[in-house]
């Protein structure tokens, strides 16, 4: 339910506290949710190294975010800050 409400705003910034809890303080300092694309939550990473480090964990992070948001499915998309 909460996920649906957050998606309606179009902004993913409101999910930052949840994201930080899921990934931990260190990773959260270098990554942040920036927007929703349907059921996909786009995460901006501070560099390619951070994106590569999170890539193997993407599915597990997607499941944790879905559970935290009360959603059936969330897909994490990682992109590098420009």
C-alpha positions in Angstrom: 0.0 0.0 0.0 2.7 2.5 0.9 4.5 1.7 -2.3 1.4 2.6 -4.3 1.1 5.9 -2.6 4.7 6.8 -3.0 4.6 5.9 -6.7 1.6 8.3 -7.3 3.9 11.2 -6.4 6.3 10.2 -9.2 9.2 11.0 -6.9 11.3 8.2 -5.4 12.9 10.6 -2.9 10.4 9.6 -0.2 11.7 6.1 -0.3 15.2 7.2 0.8 14.7 6.2 4.5 13.6 2.7 3.4 16.4 2.4 0.9 18.9 3.4 3.5 17.6 0.8 5.9 17.7 -1.9 3.2 21.3 -1.2 1.9 22.9 0.3 5.0 24.4 3.7 5.8 27.6 3.4 3.8 25.9 2.3 0.5 23.1 4.9 1.1 25.7 7.7 1.1 26.6 6.7 -2.5 23.3 5.7 -3.9 19.8 7.2 -3.9 16.3 6.5 -5.3 15.5 9.1 -8.0 12.3 8.0 -9.8 9.8 5.3 -10.5 9.3 3.8 -14.0 6.2 1.7 -13.5 7.3 -1.0 -10.9 11.0 -0.2 -11.4 12.7 2.0 -8.8 15.7 3.8 -10.5 18.7 4.1 -8.2 21.4 6.6 -9.0 24.9 5.5 -8.0 27.8 7.9 -7.5 30.0 6.1 -10.0 30.4 2.9 -12.1 32.2 1.2 -9.2 29.1 1.6 -7.0 26.8 0.4 -9.8 29.0 -2.7 -10.4 29.1 -3.5 -6.6 25.3 -3.4 -6.3 24.5 -5.3 -9.6 24.9 -8.8 -8.1 22.6 -7.8 -5.2 19.9 -6.2 -7.4 17.4 -9.0 -7.2 17.7 -9.4 -3.4 17.5 -5.6 -3.0 14.4 -5.5 -5.2 12.7 -8.2 -3.0 13.6 -6.3 0.2 12.3 -3.0 -1.2 9.1 -4.7 -2.3 8.6 -6.2 1.2 9.3 -2.9 2.9 7.0 -1.0 0.6 4.2 -3.6 0.8 4.4 -4.2 -2.9 4.3 -7.6 -4.7 7.2 -6.6 -7.0 9.8 -3.9 -7.3 12.5 -4.0 -9.9 15.7 -2.1 -9.1 17.4 -0.3 -12.0 20.9 1.0 -11.3 22.2 4.0 -13.2 25.4 6.0 -12.8 25.2 9.7 -11.9 26.1 12.0 -14.8 
